[in-house]
Amino acid sequence: MKTRSIFGRYLIREMASPFLINVMFFMFIFLLTQILDITSMIVNYRVGISFVFLMILYSMPYFLVFVIPMSVMMAVLLTFLRLSGDNEIVALKSGGISIYQLLPPVLVFCLIGCLLTGIMNGYGLAWGKLSLGELMIEAAQSNFDIGLKERTFNDNFKDVMLYVNKVDLKNKELIDIFIEDQRRKDMVLTIVSPRGFLYSEPDKPVFHLKLFNGTMSQVDIGEKSVNSVQFKTYEVTLDLEKAIKNANKKNKKREKEMNLNELWEYLKTDTKKDTRYYLCLMEFHSKFSIPFACFSLGLLAVPLGIRVKSARRSSGMGLGIALFLFYYMMLSAGMVFGETGVYPPAIGMWVPNIVTGGIGVWLLIRCAKDRPIQITFLSYITGRLLKKLMRR
């Protein structure tokens, strides 16, 4: 019993190092995907390092929800690949320790990953989404053009529709502007201008859009008349504070912005059973199914690590990544079909765990009975499935 306890602690320590390395590696990959946006904000909008740090921090929970289960799987796989390559598995079997007796420390390690993922998915994800939205609002109050998208109708301002064809960040100019202003009663203003620029009032969330060489059409609804005038310069005032208040009144919390308690309260009180209800139900099930993927993926990694020979460690790691991608694609398909109502959301969220966990149990039984595992066959089948999914 003491020997098993010592080996259990040894196995957990062996899995901890590759787990941390995998998390740091995928965090680095995540930063690389964001580096262009970060550079653009620093250079063009001159935001501070603290803003960039907070933006990355608030984005991390969504990223870690999927990285932690994958890192758990890769940590278990790499650990058992090393044990198998150094013939430690053979030595343990010779000492009377079976494959099943190696599972408790693996399950403890998967439990730790499950709890971390559950915290991130249940509460960290909602916190990150809301905090990131508030951060972007604060940034927009000082740099409105951060949220100004090209070739997009911006209706955040009450009774004002704004369209910009191009934003020239270098010269701080807006190119090809269209504005529909309905803030006056019985009067609609339509303004078209080839160029303009934004400037703000000091310490006030008010922006002024100065337009040049454009055309303004006035439609008087009461008098049923239309007047069109050309102007050299014209100024439009935009109150960002009022726009934010109107947007907050209009918009409810999205499913991703609700934590576990809020989702549960919504599901108990909502009786409409509409599209939003099923989206919230699917999000509620994902709060549990994604953390439990640590168990199904970790269990799958044990027989793969034991049966892959040392000369083929790279193929074992490739198979592990392919199986995780297969799990993720099943989860994505479950989300899509759950949203469309093809089948209940619970099925789409839990089937990937059942499939990967079932494959893991089957491979583990064969491994415990010293039966061969056709790694090449599994690689071939997984590769074919991934290719078909990618083509679709």
N, C-alpha and C positions, 0 to 999 in steps of 0.2 A: 504493500500500500504506500509506503514511504517512497519507494522507487517511482511509482506512477505519479505521485505528487511532485517529485523533483522533475520528472520528465515533462509534466504538464506545464510547470512554470518555465522550463527551458523552451518548450514549444511556443508559448505565448511571447517570450522575449524574442525568439527567432522571427515570429510573424510581425512584431511591432516595427522593426526597422524597415522592411520593405513596404509596410503600410504607410509610414511617414514619408518615405522616399516617393512613393506613388502619388500621394496627396500633393506633395510639393511640386512634383513634375507636372501634374495636370493643372495645378494652379499657375505654373509658369506658362503652360500652353494657353490657359485662359487669358493671362495678361498679354500674350502675343496677339491674340485675336482682338484685343481692345486697344492695342498700342496706337493704331492709326487715329481712332477717335480721341484718345487721350492727347496725342500730339497736336491734333487739330484744335482742341479746346485750349491747350496751353499757348499755342502760337497765334491762333486767330482771335480767340476770345480773351486771352490773357487771364485765365482763371488761375487761382492759387493751387499750390501743391496740396493743401488741406482739402480743397474741393475734390481733387482727383482721388485722394486717399479715401475720402468718404464715399465717393461714387463706386470705387472698387469694393469697399467694405460692404456696402448695401447690396451689391450684386453677387457677393460670394455665397449667400445661402442657397440661391437657386442653382448655382454651379455645384456646391458641395452635396446637394441632395442626390445627385447621380454619381459624383466622384467617390464618395465614401463607400457605397456598395461595390463599385468597380475596384477600388483600392483594397477592400477586404478580400475580394476574390483573387486579385493578383498577388496579395501577400500570402494567402494560403497556398496558392499554386506554386509560387517561387520557393516557399519554405519546403514543401514536399518534393519539389524538383531537386532541391539541394540534398535533402535527406535520402532520396532515392539514388541520386548520383554518387553520394558518398557511402552507399550501402548501409546506411544507418537503419533503414527500414528492415533489411535482412537481419541485422543484428538484434533489433527489437523483437522480431518474430522468433528468433532463436532463443531469446530470453523469456519467451512465453507471453509476450504482449501482442494481442491481435489487432487487426485494423480497427475494429469497433472501439477498442480501448484508447485509440488515438483521437476519437471524436470529442470527448468532453472539453479539452482545452480549445479545440477548434470552435465548438459551440459557444464557449465563453467569449472567445474573441469576436465571433459573429454577433453575439449579444451586445457587446460594447459598440460595435459598428451600427447595430440596429438602433440603439438608444441615441447615438449621436445623430444618425439620419432622421430619427423621429423628432428630435428637438428642432433640427433645421427645417424639416418639412412641416411640422405642426405649428411652429411659432416663428422660427427665424425667417422663413420665406415671406410670410405676411409682413413682418417687421421690416424686412429689406425692401419690399415693394412700396410700402407706405413711406418709409424714410427716403427712398430714392425719389419718389414723386415730390415730396416736400423740398428736397434738396434742389431738384430741377426748377421748382417754382421760385425758390430763393435766387437761383442763378438767373432765371428769366427776368426777375425784377431789376437786375443790374445789367443784364445782357439779353435783351429781348430776342435778338436775332439767333440765339442758341436754339430756341424752339421754333423758329420760322423755317418751314420746310419748303423747298422748291416744288413747283407744279402741284401744289396741294391747296385746296380750299380751306382756309382757316376761319372757323366760325366760333372760336372761343369768346370773342367779344360780342356782347349782346347787341343784336340788331345790326351788326357790321360783318360783312363777308369780305375777306382779304385773300387775294391770290397773287403770288409772285412767281414769275417764270424762272428767274435766276437771282441768286444772292452772290454778289461780288464781295467776298470777304476781305480781299486785299484793299479795295477802295471804300469798303463799308457802304456799298450802293446796292439798291434793289433795281432789277431790270424787268421791264414789262409788267406793270402793276395794274391790277383790276380790283376796284372796290365797289361794293354795294352797301350804301349807308341808309338804314331805315330808322334812325334814331329820332327823326322829326315826325310828328304826327301828320298824316295825309301828304307826306312828301317822301319820295324815294330818290336818292342821289346815286347815279352811276358814274364812276370816275375811271378813266383809262389814261395811263401815263407811261411813257417809255422808260423813265427812270426817276428815282427818288432816294432819299436816305432817312434813317431813323436817328433821332437824338432824344435824350431823356432829360427830365428836370432833376436837379440835385436833390437827393434824399427823398424823392417821391416816385411812386410806381406809376408815373404818367409818361407816356411816350408820344412824340410828335413825328408824324410822317410828312416830310416836305416833298412835294411832287413838282416836276418841271415839264413844261411844254405838253400839257395833256388836254383832254376833253372831258367836260362834265355835263351830264344830262340830268335835268331836273324834271321829275314826273310828279305833277300835282294831282293827287287822286281826287280831291274835292272838286277842283275846277276842271278836271279832265283835260289838262294841258301839258305839253312837253316843251321844255326849253333846253337848248344845247348851246354851250359857250366853250370857247377855248381859253386857256390860261397859260401864262408863263410860269407862275409859281402858285401853289395851293397847299395849304397845311391841314392835315387831319389829326385830331387828338384822340389817343387811345388810352383808356384808363385800365391798366392791368389789374389793379386791386379789385375793381368791380367785376372784371371778367373772371377772376379767380373765385370770387364769392358766388357768382352765378353758376360757374362750372361745378363747384362743390355742392350747391343746392340741387343741381340737375343730375349729377352722377352719383350712383350708389357704389358701394364697395364692390369690386369685382371678386370673382371666386378666389383668385390667387392672392388677393389682399386680405382675405378672411382667415383668421387663425382657427384652430381646431374647435375651440369653444363657440366661436361665432358661427361656424358652419353647423354645429350641432343644434344651436338655438334656432337658426334659420330653418333647418330641416324639420324641427319639431313644430314650429309655428306656421310654416307655409302649407297651405292646403290646395294651391292651384295646380300643382304637379305639371308646371309648364317647362319650357326649355331651360330656364334659369334654375329651376329645382333640380333637374337631372344633371346639370353642370355642377351644381354644388354637391350633389350626391356623389358624383364621380370624383370630385376633388376631395371629399371626405374619405372615400375608400382609398384614394391614393396616399393619404396621410399615413395609412397603415401598411398598404401593400408594398410601397417602395422601400420603407425600412426593413420589412421582412424579406426583401430580396437579398439582404446580407446572408441570411440563412441558406436560401436556395442556391445562391451563387457560390457561397463558401463550401457548402456540401458538395457541389459539383466539382470544385477545384481539387478536393482531396484525392479521388481516384485518378484524375488526370495527372496530378503531380507524382503519384506513386508509380503509375504504369508507363509514363514516358521515360525512355532511357536517356542517360546523360548526353548521348550524342545527338539527341533530338530535342533538347530543351527549347530551342527557338520555335520548333513546330508546336510544342505544348503551349508556349506563351501565345503564339499566334492563334491557336485554337481557343484559348481562354478569352482573348479579345474578341474573336469572332462570335463566340457564344454570348458574350455580354452584348455585342451589337444586335445579335438575334433577339435577346431578351428585350433590349430597348426598342427594337422595331415592333415586336409583339405588343409592348406597352403603348407605343404610339398608335398602332392600329386599333388597339382597344379604346384609346381616347377618342379617335375619330369615329368609330362605330358607336361608341357610347353616346357621343354628342348627337349623332343623327338618329338615335333611338333604334338601331338595328337589334340590339340586345341590351339587357340591363347593365348599367355602369359597373356594378360589382363584378360581373363576369369579365369584362375587359380589363379591370384593374388586377384581378387575382389569377387569371389564367396564365400569364407569363411566369409567375412564381410556381404555380402547379406544374407547368411543363418543365421548367429548368430544374425544379426540385425533384420531380419524378425521374428525369434523366440522371440526376446525381445519385439518387437512391439505387437505381438499376445498376449504374456503373460501380457503385460502392459494394453492392452485393457480389457482383462478378469479381471485383478485386479481392474481396475477403475470401472468396472460394478459389482464388488463384486461377481464375479463368481469364483468357486473353481479352483485352479491349481493343477493338479495331479502331485505333486512332485515325488511321488513314481514311477509313470509311466515314467516320464522323466528320473529319475535316472536309471530305468531298461533299457530303450531304449539306453541311453548314454553309460551305462556299456556294453551292448551287442555290440554296435558299436566299442567301444574301444578294447574289447576283440578280435573281428574279425580283426581289423586293426593290433593289436599286433601279432596275429598269423601269418598274412601274412608277 
